[in-house]
């Protein structure tokens, strides 16, 4: 069986969450909970040197992750000033951690009733 591409794994994780959808935004695959973005793919479209996944994050997490693992995490353009994190999808990935970050982003973005459904 061929190895799944990172975007396909992200897609599986994101679309398994309640009331999510995927559509293009700014030319890139983007995942929504109802009408709000909780994850966005970046494939050099905005001039970033890496293929990345942008996710909402609680206050302080961006600085902690970028400081501890700058090869894995970065401050993305446009949304980094709001605390979002960029995950470098071209290097080795801890998929358990990536899935946790996707779910966390969803919980931060989703209405409370939907967020409560995701452990």
C-alpha positions in Angstrom: 0.0 0.0 0.0 1.5 3.4 -1.0 2.4 5.8 1.8 -0.2 8.6 2.3 0.8 12.1 1.5 0.8 14.5 4.4 -2.1 16.5 3.0 -4.1 13.4 2.7 -3.4 12.5 6.4 -4.4 16.1 7.4 -7.5 15.9 5.4 -8.5 12.6 7.1 -8.0 14.1 10.6 -9.7 17.4 9.9 -12.7 16.0 8.0 -13.4 13.5 10.8 -14.3 16.4 13.1 -17.9 17.5 13.5 -19.4 19.8 10.9 -16.2 20.3 9.0 -15.7 21.0 5.3 -12.8 21.6 3.0 -12.6 24.2 0.3 -10.0 26.4 -1.4 -9.2 29.7 0.2 -6.5 31.9 -1.3 -5.8 29.0 -3.7 -5.0 26.5 -0.9 -6.9 23.7 0.8 -8.5 25.1 3.9 -10.6 23.4 6.6 -13.7 25.0 8.1 -15.9 24.3 11.0 -19.2 25.8 9.7 -17.9 29.1 8.4 -14.7 29.6 10.4 -11.2 28.5 9.3 -9.4 26.2 11.7 -6.6 24.8 9.5 -5.0 25.9 6.2 -2.5 24.2 3.9 0.5 26.2 2.6 2.3 25.0 -0.4 4.7 27.8 -1.3 1.6 29.8 -2.5 2.4 32.8 -0.2 6.1 32.7 -0.7 6.8 30.6 2.3 9.9 28.3 1.8 8.1 25.3 3.3 5.0 23.2 2.8 3.1 23.8 6.0 -0.1 23.5 7.9 -1.4 26.6 9.7 -3.4 26.1 12.9 -5.0 28.3 15.5 -3.3 27.9 18.9 -3.8 29.1 22.5 -1.8 32.0 23.7 1.9 31.1 24.3 2.0 27.9 22.3 3.4 29.4 19.2 6.4 30.8 21.0 7.0 27.6 22.9 6.9 25.3 19.9 8.9 27.6 17.6 11.5 28.1 20.4 11.8 24.4 21.2 11.6 23.0 17.6 12.2 25.7 14.9 12.8 22.9 12.4 9.2 21.7 12.9 7.3 24.9 13.8 7.2 28.5 12.5 5.3 31.7 12.7 3.1 31.7 9.6 2.5 34.8 7.5 -0.7 36.7 7.9 -2.0 34.8 10.9 1.2 34.3 13.0 0.6 37.7 14.7 -2.6 36.2 16.1 -0.8 33.2 17.6 -1.3 30.7 14.9 1.4 28.1 14.4 2.9 26.8 11.2 3.8 23.1 11.1 6.6 22.2 8.6 5.0 19.3 6.7 8.2 18.4 4.8 10.3 17.0 7.6 9.7 14.1 9.9 6.4 14.3 11.6 4.9 13.1 14.9 1.4 12.4 13.5 0.0 12.0 17.0 1.2 15.5 17.9 -0.1 16.9 14.5 -3.5 15.3 15.1 -3.6 16.8 18.6 -2.8 20.2 17.2 -5.5 20.0 14.5 -8.1 19.0 17.1 -6.9 21.8 19.5 -7.3 24.3 16.6 -10.7 23.0 15.9 -11.8 23.3 19.6 -10.5 26.9 19.7 -12.5 27.8 16.5 -15.7 25.7 16.8 -18.9 26.7 18.6 -18.8 25.5 22.2 -21.3 22.7 21.5 -19.2 21.2 18.7 -15.9 21.8 20.5 -17.2 19.8 23.5 -17.7 16.8 21.2 -14.0 16.6 20.5 -11.8 15.1 23.3 
